[in-house]
């Protein structure tokens, strides 16, 4: 029997309102449950941190993901690709960071970059 993937739920929220954020996070939890994934926790970058390339909460998520990837499959679960970044180049850089931590990114719309893992790991130094 294989170990179910460990899902690391991530989002970003630059606004003061959290209503849409809460709906996205609830959607991620429900999606993970339907897939039989264990949820590690959720990480949210807020305010200015949600708009920069630094993303302290994503960095914290990746540190834990790196350790867990040695034990079982790990997934960074986001509601949609835009939750990583609206900028396509920045989004790919974040996907590369996830790939180098041993995981892949999946969305609640059944999208995944799992098949591109080798390509993502080999690109950039982020």
Backbone as JSON Lines, residues from 0, in Angstrom:
{"i":0,"aa":"X","n":[0.83,-1.18,0.0],"ca":[0.0,0.0,0.0],"c":[0.88,1.25,0.0]}
{"i":1,"aa":"X","n":[0.59,2.18,-0.87],"ca":[1.38,3.39,-0.94],"c":[0.86,4.45,0.03]}
{"i":2,"aa":"X","n":[1.78,5.26,0.49],"ca":[1.43,6.34,1.41],"c":[0.73,7.45,0.62]}
{"i":3,"aa":"X","n":[-0.39,7.96,1.12],"ca":[-1.07,9.04,0.4],"c":[-0.19,10.29,0.4]}
{"i":4,"aa":"X","n":[-0.3,11.09,-0.64],"ca":[0.49,12.32,-0.69],"c":[0.15,13.25,0.48]}
{"i":5,"aa":"X","n":[1.13,14.03,0.84],"ca":[0.96,15.06,1.86],"c":[0.78,16.39,1.14]}
{"i":6,"aa":"X","n":[-0.37,17.02,1.33],"ca":[-0.7,18.27,0.65],"c":[-0.36,19.47,1.53]}
{"i":7,"aa":"X","n":[0.36,20.4,0.95],"ca":[0.72,21.66,1.59],"c":[-0.1,22.74,0.91]}
{"i":8,"aa":"X","n":[-1.12,23.23,1.57],"ca":[-2.02,24.21,0.97],"c":[-1.38,25.59,1.05]}
{"i":9,"aa":"X","n":[-1.33,26.26,-0.1],"ca":[-0.72,27.6,-0.16],"c":[-1.66,28.58,-0.85]}
{"i":10,"aa":"X","n":[-1.63,29.81,-0.36],"ca":[-2.36,30.91,-1.0],"c":[-1.67,32.21,-0.65]}
{"i":11,"aa":"X","n":[-2.13,33.25,-1.28],"ca":[-1.63,34.6,-1.0],"c":[-2.82,35.53,-1.0]}
{"i":12,"aa":"X","n":[-2.75,36.56,-0.17],"ca":[-3.88,37.48,-0.05],"c":[-3.33,38.88,0.21]}
{"i":13,"aa":"X","n":[-3.44,39.74,-0.79],"ca":[-2.9,41.09,-0.68],"c":[-3.92,42.07,-0.11]}
{"i":14,"aa":"X","n":[-5.18,41.69,-0.02],"ca":[-6.22,42.6,0.44],"c":[-6.53,42.38,1.92]}
{"i":15,"aa":"X","n":[-7.26,43.33,2.5],"ca":[-7.65,43.2,3.91],"c":[-8.76,42.19,4.1]}
{"i":16,"aa":"X","n":[-9.58,42.02,3.09],"ca":[-10.7,41.08,3.17],"c":[-10.18,39.65,3.04]}
{"i":17,"aa":"X","n":[-10.79,38.77,3.81],"ca":[-10.36,37.37,3.72],"c":[-11.49,36.44,3.26]}
{"i":18,"aa":"X","n":[-12.62,36.99,2.85],"ca":[-13.75,36.15,2.46],"c":[-13.39,35.22,1.3]}
{"i":19,"aa":"X","n":[-12.8,35.75,0.23],"ca":[-12.43,34.92,-0.91],"c":[-11.29,33.97,-0.54]}
{"i":20,"aa":"X","n":[-10.36,34.44,0.25],"ca":[-9.28,33.6,0.71],"c":[-9.84,32.39,1.46]}
{"i":21,"aa":"X","n":[-10.76,32.63,2.38],"ca":[-11.35,31.54,3.15],"c":[-12.04,30.53,2.25]}
{"i":22,"aa":"X","n":[-12.74,31.01,1.22],"ca":[-13.41,30.1,0.29],"c":[-12.38,29.27,-0.48]}
{"i":23,"aa":"X","n":[-11.3,29.9,-0.92],"ca":[-10.26,29.14,-1.65],"c":[-9.62,28.09,-0.76]}
{"i":24,"aa":"X","n":[-9.31,28.46,0.48],"ca":[-8.69,27.51,1.41],"c":[-9.62,26.35,1.72]}
{"i":25,"aa":"X","n":[-10.91,26.67,1.94],"ca":[-11.89,25.6,2.17],"c":[-11.98,24.68,0.95]}
{"i":26,"aa":"X","n":[-11.92,25.27,-0.24],"ca":[-11.94,24.48,-1.47],"c":[-10.74,23.56,-1.57]}
{"i":27,"aa":"X","n":[-9.58,24.05,-1.16],"ca":[-8.38,23.22,-1.18],"c":[-8.51,22.05,-0.21]}
{"i":28,"aa":"X","n":[-9.02,22.32,0.98],"ca":[-9.22,21.24,1.96],"c":[-10.18,20.18,1.42]}
{"i":29,"aa":"X","n":[-11.28,20.64,0.82],"ca":[-12.27,19.7,0.28],"c":[-11.67,18.89,-0.87]}
{"i":30,"aa":"X","n":[-10.89,19.54,-1.73],"ca":[-10.26,18.85,-2.86],"c":[-9.3,17.77,-2.35]}
{"i":31,"aa":"X","n":[-8.47,18.13,-1.37],"ca":[-7.52,17.16,-0.81],"c":[-8.26,15.98,-0.19]}
{"i":32,"aa":"X","n":[-9.35,16.26,0.5],"ca":[-10.13,15.18,1.12],"c":[-10.7,14.24,0.06]}
{"i":33,"aa":"X","n":[-11.23,14.81,-1.03],"ca":[-11.78,13.96,-2.11],"c":[-10.7,13.09,-2.72]}
{"i":34,"aa":"X","n":[-9.49,13.57,-2.78],"ca":[-8.39,12.81,-3.37],"c":[-7.75,11.82,-2.39]}
{"i":35,"aa":"X","n":[-8.11,11.92,-1.12],"ca":[-7.52,11.05,-0.11],"c":[-6.14,11.5,0.33]}
{"i":36,"aa":"X","n":[-5.84,12.79,0.12],"ca":[-4.54,13.34,0.51],"c":[-4.6,13.79,1.96]}
{"i":37,"aa":"X","n":[-3.51,13.63,2.66],"ca":[-3.37,14.16,4.01],"c":[-2.94,15.62,3.89]}
{"i":38,"aa":"X","n":[-3.56,16.5,4.65],"ca":[-3.18,17.92,4.61],"c":[-2.2,18.2,5.73]}
{"i":39,"aa":"X","n":[-1.03,18.71,5.38],"ca":[0.0,19.05,6.36],"c":[-0.44,20.28,7.15]}
{"i":40,"aa":"X","n":[-0.83,21.3,6.43],"ca":[-1.26,22.57,7.02],"c":[-1.52,23.52,5.86]}
{"i":41,"aa":"X","n":[-1.74,24.78,6.2],"ca":[-1.9,25.79,5.15],"c":[-1.03,26.99,5.48]}
{"i":42,"aa":"X","n":[-0.48,27.57,4.43],"ca":[0.41,28.71,4.54],"c":[-0.15,29.82,3.65]}
{"i":43,"aa":"X","n":[-0.19,31.03,4.2],"ca":[-0.74,32.17,3.45],"c":[0.21,33.36,3.59]}
{"i":44,"aa":"X","n":[0.68,33.86,2.46],"ca":[1.42,35.12,2.45],"c":[0.4,36.24,2.33]}
{"i":45,"aa":"X","n":[0.54,37.26,3.17],"ca":[-0.44,38.34,3.23],"c":[0.2,39.7,2.95]}
{"i":46,"aa":"X","n":[-0.65,40.64,2.53],"ca":[-0.2,42.01,2.32],"c":[0.89,42.09,1.26]}
{"i":47,"aa":"X","n":[1.92,42.88,1.55],"ca":[3.02,43.04,0.6],"c":[3.74,41.74,0.31]}
{"i":48,"aa":"X","n":[3.81,40.84,1.31],"ca":[4.46,39.55,1.11],"c":[3.78,38.73,0.01]}
{"i":49,"aa":"X","n":[2.49,39.0,-0.22],"ca":[1.73,38.27,-1.25],"c":[2.09,38.74,-2.65]}
{"i":50,"aa":"X","n":[2.79,39.85,-2.75],"ca":[3.08,40.44,-4.05],"c":[4.55,40.37,-4.45]}
{"i":51,"aa":"X","n":[5.42,40.02,-3.53],"ca":[6.86,40.01,-3.81],"c":[7.33,38.62,-4.2]}
{"i":52,"aa":"X","n":[8.55,38.52,-4.59],"ca":[9.15,37.23,-4.9],"c":[9.69,36.52,-3.67]}
{"i":53,"aa":"X","n":[9.7,37.19,-2.53],"ca":[10.27,36.61,-1.32],"c":[9.37,35.55,-0.72]}
{"i":54,"aa":"X","n":[8.12,35.86,-0.49],"ca":[7.1,34.94,0.01],"c":[7.57,34.13,1.23]}
{"i":55,"aa":"X","n":[7.64,34.76,2.4],"ca":[8.13,34.04,3.59],"c":[7.33,32.79,3.94]}
{"i":56,"aa":"X","n":[6.0,32.81,3.77],"ca":[5.22,31.62,4.11],"c":[5.46,30.49,3.12]}
{"i":57,"aa":"X","n":[5.62,30.82,1.85],"ca":[5.96,29.79,0.86],"c":[7.32,29.2,1.18]}
{"i":58,"aa":"X","n":[8.27,30.04,1.56],"ca":[9.6,29.54,1.93],"c":[9.53,28.6,3.12]}
{"i":59,"aa":"X","n":[8.7,28.94,4.12],"ca":[8.53,28.07,5.29],"c":[7.91,26.73,4.87]}
{"i":60,"aa":"X","n":[6.91,26.8,4.01],"ca":[6.26,25.59,3.48],"c":[7.3,24.7,2.81]}
{"i":61,"aa":"X","n":[8.16,25.29,2.0],"ca":[9.15,24.52,1.24],"c":[10.18,23.84,2.14]}
{"i":62,"aa":"X","n":[10.52,24.46,3.25],"ca":[11.46,23.83,4.18],"c":[10.88,22.54,4.74]}
{"i":63,"aa":"X","n":[9.63,22.57,5.12],"ca":[8.98,21.37,5.65],"c":[8.77,20.35,4.54]}
{"i":64,"aa":"X","n":[8.37,20.83,3.35],"ca":[8.15,19.96,2.21],"c":[9.43,19.19,1.87]}
{"i":65,"aa":"X","n":[10.54,19.87,1.9],"ca":[11.83,19.24,1.57],"c":[12.09,18.05,2.49]}
{"i":66,"aa":"X","n":[11.8,18.19,3.78],"ca":[12.01,17.08,4.72],"c":[11.03,15.95,4.46]}
{"i":67,"aa":"X","n":[9.77,16.3,4.25],"ca":[8.74,15.29,4.04],"c":[8.89,14.54,2.72]}
{"i":68,"aa":"X","n":[9.47,15.19,1.72],"ca":[9.63,14.57,0.4],"c":[10.52,13.34,0.45]}
{"i":69,"aa":"X","n":[11.32,13.23,1.48],"ca":[12.18,12.05,1.63],"c":[11.37,10.83,2.06]}
{"i":70,"aa":"X","n":[10.17,11.09,2.6],"ca":[9.36,10.03,3.19],"c":[8.18,9.62,2.3]}
{"i":71,"aa":"X","n":[7.58,10.62,1.63],"ca":[6.35,10.35,0.86],"c":[6.17,11.43,-0.21]}
{"i":72,"aa":"X","n":[5.23,11.2,-1.12],"ca":[4.95,12.22,-2.14],"c":[4.39,13.48,-1.48]}
{"i":73,"aa":"X","n":[4.83,14.64,-2.0],"ca":[4.38,15.92,-1.46],"c":[3.85,16.81,-2.59]}
{"i":74,"aa":"X","n":[2.81,17.56,-2.25],"ca":[2.13,18.4,-3.23],"c":[1.89,19.77,-2.62]}
{"i":75,"aa":"X","n":[2.2,20.8,-3.39],"ca":[1.8,22.16,-3.02],"c":[0.45,22.38,-3.7]}
{"i":76,"aa":"X","n":[-0.6,22.46,-2.92],"ca":[-1.95,22.58,-3.46],"c":[-2.4,24.03,-3.41]}
{"i":77,"aa":"X","n":[-2.78,24.56,-4.57],"ca":[-3.3,25.92,-4.68],"c":[-4.66,25.87,-5.36]}
{"i":78,"aa":"X","n":[-5.46,26.87,-5.11],"ca":[-6.77,26.91,-5.75],"c":[-6.62,26.97,-7.26]}
{"i":79,"aa":"X","n":[-5.78,27.88,-7.73],"ca":[-5.53,28.04,-9.18],"c":[-4.1,28.52,-9.35]}
{"i":80,"aa":"X","n":[-3.6,28.45,-10.59],"ca":[-2.23,28.87,-10.87],"c":[-1.97,30.3,-10.41]}
{"i":81,"aa":"X","n":[-2.96,31.17,-10.54],"ca":[-2.79,32.56,-10.15],"c":[-2.53,32.76,-8.67]}
{"i":82,"aa":"X","n":[-2.79,31.75,-7.86],"ca":[-2.52,31.9,-6.43],"c":[-1.03,31.87,-6.16]}
{"i":83,"aa":"X","n":[-0.25,31.3,-7.07],"ca":[1.21,31.41,-6.94],"c":[1.65,32.8,-7.38]}
{"i":84,"aa":"X","n":[1.18,33.23,-8.55],"ca":[1.5,34.57,-9.05],"c":[0.69,34.83,-10.3]}
{"i":85,"aa":"X","n":[0.32,36.09,-10.47],"ca":[-0.36,36.49,-11.7],"c":[0.63,36.63,-12.85]}
{"i":86,"aa":"X","n":[1.89,36.81,-12.51],"ca":[2.96,36.95,-13.51],"c":[3.46,35.56,-13.9]}
{"i":87,"aa":"X","n":[3.35,35.19,-15.18],"ca":[3.73,33.83,-15.6],"c":[5.19,33.46,-15.29]}
{"i":88,"aa":"X","n":[6.12,34.39,-15.45],"ca":[7.52,34.08,-15.18],"c":[7.75,33.85,-13.69]}
{"i":89,"aa":"X","n":[7.13,34.68,-12.86],"ca":[7.27,34.51,-11.42],"c":[6.61,33.2,-10.97]}
{"i":90,"aa":"X","n":[5.47,32.87,-11.59],"ca":[4.81,31.62,-11.25],"c":[5.71,30.43,-11.55]}
{"i":91,"aa":"X","n":[6.35,30.43,-12.69],"ca":[7.25,29.33,-13.04],"c":[8.41,29.26,-12.04]}
{"i":92,"aa":"X","n":[8.91,30.41,-11.62],"ca":[9.99,30.42,-10.62],"c":[9.53,29.77,-9.32]}
{"i":93,"aa":"X","n":[8.29,30.04,-8.9],"ca":[7.76,29.4,-7.69],"c":[7.57,27.89,-7.92]}
{"i":94,"aa":"X","n":[7.11,27.51,-9.09],"ca":[6.96,26.09,-9.41],"c":[8.32,25.39,-9.36]}
{"i":95,"aa":"X","n":[9.34,26.06,-9.82],"ca":[10.69,25.5,-9.78],"c":[11.14,25.28,-8.34]}
{"i":96,"aa":"X","n":[10.83,26.23,-7.48],"ca":[11.2,26.09,-6.06],"c":[10.51,24.87,-5.45]}
{"i":97,"aa":"X","n":[9.24,24.67,-5.78],"ca":[8.5,23.52,-5.28],"c":[9.13,22.23,-5.83]}
{"i":98,"aa":"X","n":[9.45,22.21,-7.09],"ca":[10.06,21.02,-7.7],"c":[11.39,20.7,-7.05]}
{"i":99,"aa":"X","n":[12.2,21.71,-6.78],"ca":[13.49,21.47,-6.15],"c":[13.35,21.01,-4.69]}
{"i":100,"aa":"X","n":[12.21,21.3,-4.08],"ca":[11.95,20.81,-2.73],"c":[11.43,19.37,-2.75]}
{"i":101,"aa":"X","n":[11.24,18.81,-3.95],"ca":[10.82,17.42,-4.08],"c":[9.35,17.22,-4.36]}
{"i":102,"aa":"X","n":[8.62,18.32,-4.58],"ca":[7.19,18.2,-4.81],"c":[6.76,18.7,-6.16]}
{"i":103,"aa":"X","n":[5.46,18.82,-6.3],"ca":[4.89,19.43,-7.5],"c":[3.68,20.25,-7.08]}
{"i":104,"aa":"X","n":[3.2,21.09,-7.97],"ca":[2.06,21.95,-7.69],"c":[0.83,21.37,-8.37]}
{"i":105,"aa":"X","n":[-0.28,21.39,-7.64],"ca":[-1.57,20.95,-8.18],"c":[-2.6,22.02,-7.85]}
{"i":106,"aa":"X","n":[-3.62,22.13,-8.7],"ca":[-4.71,23.07,-8.45],"c":[-6.01,22.3,-8.19]}
{"i":107,"aa":"X","n":[-6.98,23.01,-7.65],"ca":[-8.28,22.39,-7.4],"c":[-9.09,22.22,-8.7]}
{"i":108,"aa":"X","n":[-8.5,22.6,-9.82],"ca":[-9.12,22.41,-11.13],"c":[-8.52,21.22,-11.86]}
{"i":109,"aa":"X","n":[-7.93,20.3,-11.08],"ca":[-7.31,19.08,-11.62],"c":[-6.14,19.37,-12.56]}
{"i":110,"aa":"X","n":[-5.43,20.45,-12.32],"ca":[-4.23,20.75,-13.09],"c":[-3.02,20.42,-12.22]}
{"i":111,"aa":"X","n":[-1.93,20.04,-12.86],"ca":[-0.73,19.67,-12.13],"c":[0.49,19.86,-13.01]}
{"i":112,"aa":"X","n":[1.6,20.2,-12.38],"ca":[2.86,20.27,-13.13],"c":[3.73,19.05,-12.84]}
{"i":113,"aa":"X","n":[3.12,17.99,-12.32],"ca":[3.87,16.79,-11.96],"c":[4.67,16.22,-13.13]}
{"i":114,"aa":"X","n":[4.08,16.2,-14.3],"ca":[4.78,15.64,-15.47],"c":[5.94,16.51,-15.91]}
{"i":115,"aa":"X","n":[5.94,17.79,-15.54],"ca":[7.02,18.71,-15.91],"c":[8.1,18.77,-14.84]}
{"i":116,"aa":"X","n":[8.04,17.9,-13.84],"ca":[8.95,17.97,-12.7],"c":[10.42,18.03,-13.13]}
{"i":117,"aa":"X","n":[10.85,17.16,-14.01],"ca":[12.25,17.13,-14.42],"c":[12.64,18.44,-15.08]}
{"i":118,"aa":"X","n":[11.78,18.97,-15.9],"ca":[12.06,20.24,-16.57],"c":[12.14,21.38,-15.55]}
{"i":119,"aa":"X","n":[11.22,21.4,-14.6],"ca":[11.22,22.46,-13.6],"c":[12.44,22.42,-12.7]}
{"i":120,"aa":"X","n":[12.88,21.23,-12.31],"ca":[14.03,21.12,-11.44],"c":[15.29,21.61,-12.14]}
{"i":121,"aa":"X","n":[15.36,21.38,-13.42],"ca":[16.57,21.73,-14.17],"c":[16.69,23.19,-14.54]}
{"i":122,"aa":"X","n":[15.67,24.01,-14.28],"ca":[15.68,25.41,-14.7],"c":[15.95,26.34,-13.52]}
{"i":123,"aa":"X","n":[16.77,27.35,-13.74],"ca":[16.96,28.44,-12.77],"c":[17.64,28.03,-11.48]}
{"i":124,"aa":"X","n":[17.9,29.04,-10.66],"ca":[18.57,28.83,-9.38],"c":[17.74,29.32,-8.21]}
{"i":125,"aa":"X","n":[16.44,29.51,-8.4],"ca":[15.59,30.09,-7.34],"c":[15.55,29.24,-6.1]}
